[in-house]
Amino acid sequence: MYLHHILLNIMKKIIFLWAAVWSIALMSCAQESQQNKTGAIAQNDKSDAAVQKIKKSDAEWKTLLNEQQYEVLREKERSALSAAH
């Protein structure tokens, strides 16, 4: 009977410690996830600020790009214009 109580107390302590460890691990993961999201948002803001639009005439683009590249550029521009309307 005495051994039964000792084993029961040990089991309770093991369960309590297991629950505590998992709680700490989950909280740590949640904090890390939040920090990653915040860092990613800040990093995206910085990269957006660094992007500058380049304005060139069609003639300038034709001299810089080959025919296929120029057609892709024009197609993307047409798609962006039609999506805006």
N, C-alpha and C positions, 0 to 999 in steps of 0.2 A: 504494500500500500504506500509506503514511504517513497519507494523507487518510482511509483506511478506519479506522485506529486512532483518529484524532481524532473522527470521526463516532460511532464506537462508544462512546467515552468520554463524549461529549456526550449520547448516547441513555441511557446508564446513569445519568448525573447527572439527566437529566430524569425518568426513571422513579423514581429515589430521591426527588427533590423532590416529585413527584406523590404518591407513597405517603406521604410525611411530611405533606404538606398534608391529605390525606384522613384520615389517622390523627388529626391534631389536630382537624379538623372533627368527626369522629365522637365523639371524647372530649368535646368542648365540647357537642355536642348531648345526649350522655348525662348530663352534669352538669346542664345546664339542665333536662332532663326530670325528673331526680331532685329538683331544687330546686322545680320546679313541683308535683310530687306532694306533697312535704313541706309546701309552703306551702298547698296545697289542703286537706290533712288538718288542718293547724293552723287554717285559716280555718273549716272545717266544725265543728271542735270549739268554736270561739268562737261560731258562729251557733247551735249546739245549746244552748249554755249560756244564750244570751239568750232562747230560746223558753220561755215559761211557759204552763202549761195554765190555761185559764179555766174555772172551774166555775160554772155557772148552772143554775137549775132549768128545767124545761120551760116553765113559765109565763114566766120571764124571757126565754128564747130566743124564744118566740112573740111577745113584744112588740118584740124587737129586729129580728127577721127577717120577711121576707114569707113567704107560704105555701110558695113554691117553694124558697127558701133553707132554710127549716126542714125540709122533706122531704129535701133533699140532706144536711143535717147529720145527720138521723136515720138515713138510709140508710148514711152513712159510719160512724156509730157502730155500727149493726147489723152491718155488714161486719167491722169491727174486732173486735167481740165474737165473731162466728162463727169468725173466723180464729184467735182466741186459743184456742178450744176444740178 
